Amino acid sequence: MTTLTIRLDAKLAKALERIAKSTGRTKSEIVREALRSQVAVARFRELRKKSLPFAEAQGLVADEDVHRAVS
């Protein structure tokens, strides 16, 4: 595991502290979870951007199109 040092403004630091206390988790656990979530969203967006031209070529433009194709 590696260490990352970040700077938080006072408001965010207090919010993080409140969440940690109310959930019984460490601030590090909360930040790791938030970062994992952001990384997953970024990966999803990247994959979506790469696959969108292929989907559009298949006529899959909206969620409904995908639902019809897999149902």
Distance bins in CASP14 RR format, pairs under 12 A and 6 or more apart:
PFRMAT RR
TARGET T0000
AUTHOR 0000-0000-0000
RMODE 2
METHOD distances of the structure
MODEL  1
1 28 0 0 0 0 1 0 0 0 0 0 0
1 32 0 0 0 0 1 0 0 0 0 0 0
2 32 0 0 0 0 0 1 0 0 0 0 0
3 28 0 0 0 0 1 0 0 0 0 0 0
3 31 0 0 0 0 0 1 0 0 0 0 0
3 32 0 0 0 0 0 1 0 0 0 0 0
4 28 0 0 0 0 1 0 0 0 0 0 0
4 31 0 0 0 0 1 0 0 0 0 0 0
4 32 0 0 0 0 1 0 0 0 0 0 0
4 35 0 0 0 0 1 0 0 0 0 0 0
5 28 0 0 0 0 0 1 0 0 0 0 0
5 31 0 0 0 0 0 1 0 0 0 0 0
6 12 0 0 0 0 1 0 0 0 0 0 0
6 13 0 0 0 0 0 1 0 0 0 0 0
6 16 0 0 0 0 0 1 0 0 0 0 0
6 27 0 0 0 0 0 1 0 0 0 0 0
6 28 0 0 0 0 0 1 0 0 0 0 0
6 31 1 0 0 1 0 0 0 0 0 0 0
6 32 0 0 0 0 0 1 0 0 0 0 0
6 34 0 0 0 0 0 1 0 0 0 0 0
6 35 0 0 0 0 1 0 0 0 0 0 0
7 13 0 0 0 0 1 0 0 0 0 0 0
8 14 0 0 0 0 1 0 0 0 0 0 0
8 15 0 0 0 0 1 0 0 0 0 0 0
8 16 1 0 0 1 0 0 0 0 0 0 0
8 17 0 0 0 0 1 0 0 0 0 0 0
8 27 0 0 0 0 1 0 0 0 0 0 0
8 30 0 0 0 0 0 1 0 0 0 0 0
8 31 0 0 0 0 1 0 0 0 0 0 0
8 34 0 0 0 0 0 1 0 0 0 0 0
9 15 0 0 0 0 1 0 0 0 0 0 0
9 16 0 0 0 0 0 1 0 0 0 0 0
10 16 0 0 0 0 0 1 0 0 0 0 0
10 17 0 0 0 0 0 1 0 0 0 0 0
11 17 0 0 0 0 0 1 0 0 0 0 0
11 18 0 0 0 0 0 1 0 0 0 0 0
12 18 0 0 0 0 0 1 0 0 0 0 0
12 19 0 0 0 0 0 1 0 0 0 0 0
12 27 0 0 0 0 0 1 0 0 0 0 0
12 30 0 0 0 0 0 1 0 0 0 0 0
12 31 0 0 0 0 0 1 0 0 0 0 0
12 34 0 0 0 0 0 1 0 0 0 0 0
13 19 0 0 0 0 0 1 0 0 0 0 0
13 20 0 0 0 0 0 1 0 0 0 0 0
13 27 0 0 0 0 1 0 0 0 0 0 0
13 30 0 0 0 0 0 1 0 0 0 0 0
13 31 0 0 0 0 0 1 0 0 0 0 0
14 20 0 0 0 0 0 1 0 0 0 0 0
14 21 0 0 0 0 0 1 0 0 0 0 0
14 27 0 0 0 0 0 1 0 0 0 0 0
15 21 0 0 0 0 0 1 0 0 0 0 0
15 22 0 0 0 0 0 1 0 0 0 0 0
15 27 0 0 0 0 0 1 0 0 0 0 0
15 30 0 0 0 0 1 0 0 0 0 0 0
15 31 0 0 0 0 0 1 0 0 0 0 0
15 34 0 0 0 0 0 1 0 0 0 0 0
16 22 0 0 0 0 0 1 0 0 0 0 0
16 23 0 0 0 0 0 1 0 0 0 0 0
16 25 0 0 0 0 0 1 0 0 0 0 0
16 26 0 0 0 0 0 1 0 0 0 0 0
16 27 1 0 1 0 0 0 0 0 0 0 0
16 28 0 0 0 0 0 1 0 0 0 0 0
16 29 0 0 0 0 0 1 0 0 0 0 0
16 30 1 0 0 1 0 0 0 0 0 0 0
16 31 1 0 0 1 0 0 0 0 0 0 0
16 33 0 0 0 0 0 1 0 0 0 0 0
16 34 0 0 0 0 1 0 0 0 0 0 0
17 23 0 0 0 0 0 1 0 0 0 0 0
17 24 0 0 0 0 0 1 0 0 0 0 0
17 25 0 0 0 0 0 1 0 0 0 0 0
17 26 0 0 0 0 0 1 0 0 0 0 0
17 27 1 0 0 1 0 0 0 0 0 0 0
17 30 0 0 0 0 1 0 0 0 0 0 0
17 31 0 0 0 0 0 1 0 0 0 0 0
18 24 0 0 0 0 0 1 0 0 0 0 0
18 25 0 0 0 0 0 1 0 0 0 0 0
18 27 0 0 0 0 0 1 0 0 0 0 0
18 30 0 0 0 0 0 1 0 0 0 0 0
19 25 1 0 0 1 0 0 0 0 0 0 0
19 26 0 0 0 0 0 1 0 0 0 0 0
19 27 0 0 0 0 1 0 0 0 0 0 0
19 29 0 0 0 0 0 1 0 0 0 0 0
19 30 1 0 1 0 0 0 0 0 0 0 0
19 31 0 0 0 0 0 1 0 0 0 0 0
19 33 0 0 0 0 0 1 0 0 0 0 0
19 34 0 0 0 0 1 0 0 0 0 0 0
20 26 1 0 0 1 0 0 0 0 0 0 0
20 27 1 0 1 0 0 0 0 0 0 0 0
20 28 0 0 0 0 1 0 0 0 0 0 0
20 29 0 0 0 0 1 0 0 0 0 0 0
20 30 1 0 1 0 0 0 0 0 0 0 0
20 31 0 0 0 0 1 0 0 0 0 0 0
20 33 0 0 0 0 0 1 0 0 0 0 0
21 27 0 0 0 0 1 0 0 0 0 0 0
21 30 0 0 0 0 0 1 0 0 0 0 0
22 30 0 0 0 0 0 1 0 0 0 0 0
23 29 0 0 0 0 1 0 0 0 0 0 0
23 30 1 0 0 1 0 0 0 0 0 0 0
23 33 0 0 0 0 0 1 0 0 0 0 0
24 30 0 0 0 0 1 0 0 0 0 0 0
25 31 0 0 0 0 0 1 0 0 0 0 0
25 32 0 0 0 0 1 0 0 0 0 0 0
25 33 0 0 0 0 1 0 0 0 0 0 0
25 34 0 0 0 0 0 1 0 0 0 0 0
26 32 0 0 0 0 1 0 0 0 0 0 0
26 33 0 0 0 0 0 1 0 0 0 0 0
27 33 0 0 0 0 0 1 0 0 0 0 0
27 34 0 0 0 0 0 1 0 0 0 0 0
28 34 0 0 0 0 0 1 0 0 0 0 0
28 35 0 0 0 0 0 1 0 0 0 0 0
29 35 0 0 0 0 0 1 0 0 0 0 0
29 36 0 0 0 0 0 1 0 0 0 0 0
30 36 0 0 0 0 0 1 0 0 0 0 0
30 37 0 0 0 0 0 1 0 0 0 0 0
31 37 0 0 0 0 0 1 0 0 0 0 0
31 38 0 0 0 0 0 1 0 0 0 0 0
32 38 0 0 0 0 0 1 0 0 0 0 0
32 39 0 0 0 0 0 1 0 0 0 0 0
33 39 0 0 0 0 0 1 0 0 0 0 0
33 40 0 0 0 0 0 1 0 0 0 0 0
34 40 0 0 0 0 0 1 0 0 0 0 0
34 41 0 0 0 0 0 1 0 0 0 0 0
35 41 0 0 0 0 0 1 0 0 0 0 0
35 42 0 0 0 0 0 1 0 0 0 0 0
36 42 0 0 0 0 0 1 0 0 0 0 0
36 43 0 0 0 0 0 1 0 0 0 0 0
37 43 0 0 0 0 0 1 0 0 0 0 0
37 44 0 0 0 0 0 1 0 0 0 0 0
38 44 0 0 0 0 0 1 0 0 0 0 0
38 45 0 0 0 0 0 1 0 0 0 0 0
39 45 0 0 0 0 0 1 0 0 0 0 0
39 46 0 0 0 0 0 1 0 0 0 0 0
40 46 0 0 0 0 0 1 0 0 0 0 0
40 47 0 0 0 0 0 1 0 0 0 0 0
41 47 0 0 0 0 0 1 0 0 0 0 0
41 48 0 0 0 0 0 1 0 0 0 0 0
42 48 0 0 0 0 0 1 0 0 0 0 0
42 49 0 0 0 0 0 1 0 0 0 0 0
43 49 0 0 0 0 0 1 0 0 0 0 0
43 50 0 0 0 0 0 1 0 0 0 0 0
44 50 0 0 0 0 0 1 0 0 0 0 0
44 51 0 0 0 0 0 1 0 0 0 0 0
45 51 0 0 0 0 0 1 0 0 0 0 0
45 52 0 0 0 0 0 1 0 0 0 0 0
46 52 0 0 0 0 0 1 0 0 0 0 0
47 54 0 0 0 0 0 1 0 0 0 0 0
47 55 0 0 0 0 0 1 0 0 0 0 0
48 54 0 0 0 0 0 1 0 0 0 0 0
48 55 0 0 0 0 1 0 0 0 0 0 0
48 56 0 0 0 0 0 1 0 0 0 0 0
48 60 0 0 0 0 0 1 0 0 0 0 0
48 66 0 0 0 0 0 1 0 0 0 0 0
49 55 0 0 0 0 0 1 0 0 0 0 0
49 56 0 0 0 0 0 1 0 0 0 0 0
51 57 0 0 0 0 0 1 0 0 0 0 0
51 58 0 0 0 0 0 1 0 0 0 0 0
51 60 0 0 0 0 1 0 0 0 0 0 0
51 66 0 0 0 0 0 1 0 0 0 0 0
52 58 0 0 0 0 0 1 0 0 0 0 0
52 59 0 0 0 0 0 1 0 0 0 0 0
52 60 0 0 0 0 1 0 0 0 0 0 0
52 61 0 0 0 0 1 0 0 0 0 0 0
52 66 0 0 0 0 0 1 0 0 0 0 0
53 59 0 0 0 0 0 1 0 0 0 0 0
53 60 0 0 0 0 0 1 0 0 0 0 0
53 61 0 0 0 0 0 1 0 0 0 0 0
54 60 0 0 0 0 1 0 0 0 0 0 0
54 61 0 0 0 0 0 1 0 0 0 0 0
55 61 1 0 0 1 0 0 0 0 0 0 0
55 62 0 0 0 0 0 1 0 0 0 0 0
55 63 0 0 0 0 0 1 0 0 0 0 0
55 65 0 0 0 0 1 0 0 0 0 0 0
55 66 1 0 0 1 0 0 0 0 0 0 0
55 69 0 0 0 0 1 0 0 0 0 0 0
56 62 0 0 0 0 0 1 0 0 0 0 0
56 65 0 0 0 0 1 0 0 0 0 0 0
56 66 0 0 0 0 0 1 0 0 0 0 0
58 65 0 0 0 0 1 0 0 0 0 0 0
58 66 0 0 0 0 1 0 0 0 0 0 0
58 68 0 0 0 0 0 1 0 0 0 0 0
58 69 1 0 0 1 0 0 0 0 0 0 0
58 70 0 0 0 0 0 1 0 0 0 0 0
59 65 1 0 0 1 0 0 0 0 0 0 0
59 66 0 0 0 0 1 0 0 0 0 0 0
59 68 0 0 0 0 0 1 0 0 0 0 0
59 69 0 0 0 0 1 0 0 0 0 0 0
60 66 1 0 1 0 0 0 0 0 0 0 0
60 67 0 0 0 0 1 0 0 0 0 0 0
60 68 0 0 0 0 1 0 0 0 0 0 0
60 69 1 0 0 1 0 0 0 0 0 0 0
60 70 0 0 0 0 1 0 0 0 0 0 0
61 68 0 0 0 0 0 1 0 0 0 0 0
61 69 0 0 0 0 0 1 0 0 0 0 0
62 68 0 0 0 0 1 0 0 0 0 0 0
62 69 0 0 0 0 0 1 0 0 0 0 0
63 69 0 0 0 0 0 1 0 0 0 0 0
63 70 0 0 0 0 0 1 0 0 0 0 0
63 71 0 0 0 0 0 1 0 0 0 0 0
64 70 0 0 0 0 0 1 0 0 0 0 0
64 71 0 0 0 0 0 1 0 0 0 0 0
65 71 0 0 0 0 0 1 0 0 0 0 0
END
